[in-house]
Amino acid sequence: MVLSFDFVKELKNALQDNFSVYLHFHDGCGGQSFSLEQTSDDIKSFIHDYLKKHNLTAVFADDNLWFTVREK
């Protein structure tokens, strides 16, 4: 599954507007991933809820700053 740049831009804007946090998007040969400069339970919940509306889910790394997205 590959996320469109428009979708990524919408997610980035939503996080910036709601939490003033910058979401980094990493798109390379190994796949797509995201990293946050800061996180909280509210930010993680927001990401999960946002993706759930699109039948997607976030898989966070142990540090809760990096995540990938997959289909539910």
C-alpha positions in Angstrom: 0.0 0.0 0.0 1.3 3.4 -1.0 -0.2 6.6 0.5 -0.7 9.5 -1.9 1.1 12.8 -1.3 -2.2 14.5 -1.0 -3.2 12.2 1.8 0.1 12.7 3.6 -0.2 16.5 3.2 -3.7 16.4 4.8 -2.4 14.4 7.8 0.6 16.7 8.2 -1.7 19.7 8.1 -4.1 18.2 10.6 -1.4 17.5 13.1 0.1 21.0 12.6 -3.3 22.7 13.1 -4.4 20.6 16.1 -1.1 20.1 17.9 1.5 22.4 16.3 3.7 19.4 15.8 5.6 18.7 12.6 5.2 15.3 10.9 8.1 14.1 8.8 7.4 11.8 5.9 10.0 9.3 4.7 9.4 7.8 1.3 12.0 5.5 -0.1 12.8 2.1 -1.5 12.0 0.4 1.8 8.6 1.9 2.0 6.9 4.8 3.7 7.2 5.9 7.3 6.6 8.9 9.5 8.4 10.5 12.4 7.3 13.1 14.9 9.5 15.6 16.7 7.4 15.2 19.8 4.5 12.9 20.8 1.9 12.4 23.5 -1.0 10.1 24.1 -3.3 12.8 22.6 -1.2 13.0 19.4 -1.2 9.2 19.1 -4.9 9.0 19.6 -5.5 11.7 17.0 -3.3 9.8 14.4 -5.2 6.5 15.1 -8.6 8.2 14.8 -7.6 10.0 11.7 -6.3 6.9 10.0 -9.3 4.8 11.2 -11.6 7.0 9.1 -9.7 5.7 6.0 -9.6 2.1 7.1 -5.9 2.4 8.0 -3.9 2.0 11.2 -0.6 3.3 12.6 2.1 0.9 13.9 4.3 2.8 16.3 7.9 2.0 17.2 8.8 1.6 20.8 9.8 5.3 21.1 6.3 6.4 19.9 8.0 8.9 17.5 8.3 6.7 14.4 5.3 4.9 12.8 4.2 3.2 9.6 0.7 2.9 8.2 -1.0 -0.2 7.0 -4.5 -1.2 6.0 -6.8 -2.5 8.7 
